[in-house]
């Protein structure tokens, strides 16, 4: 079985493609689209792992560079200051945008 077929079987066996699953099976279908896109790009081996590593960080809003992290931290602190009167606690910042990449 190919990795694509294994992924689909995994989702099926977890019930994520079933009409009675959360969101009527749409989560499983969305994951299949991501899998198709990833494998249609021809990723395997190192590019497979590297692209997934980067995708997972970016899709979660985590910074890849110090410059991006600093920009997001400034935006978050401005929002917090305007809405709560103080900046975010460091642990919450890390949860939202990850650790500063080169710290």
HUBEL-V534171 format. One record per backbone hydrogen bond with DSSP energy under -0.5 kcal/mol. CO is the residue of the C=O (numbers start at 0). NH is the residue of the N-H. If there is no record, write none. Layout:
co & nh
CO & NH
CO & NH
This chain:
co & nh
1 & 5
2 & 6
3 & 7
4 & 8
5 & 9
6 & 10
7 & 11
8 & 12
9 & 13
10 & 15
10 & 16
11 & 14
14 & 17
15 & 27
17 & 20
20 & 23
21 & 24
21 & 26
22 & 25
24 & 28
25 & 29
26 & 30
27 & 31
28 & 32
29 & 33
30 & 34
31 & 35
32 & 36
33 & 37
34 & 38
35 & 39
36 & 40
37 & 42
38 & 41
43 & 46
43 & 47
44 & 48
45 & 49
46 & 50
47 & 51
48 & 52
49 & 53
50 & 54
51 & 55
52 & 56
53 & 57
54 & 58
55 & 59
56 & 61
57 & 60
64 & 68
65 & 69
66 & 70
67 & 71
68 & 72
69 & 73
70 & 74
71 & 75
72 & 76
73 & 77
74 & 78
75 & 79
76 & 80
77 & 81
78 & 82
79 & 83
79 & 84
79 & 85
80 & 84
88 & 91
88 & 92
89 & 93
90 & 94
91 & 95
92 & 96
93 & 97
96 & 62
99 & 102
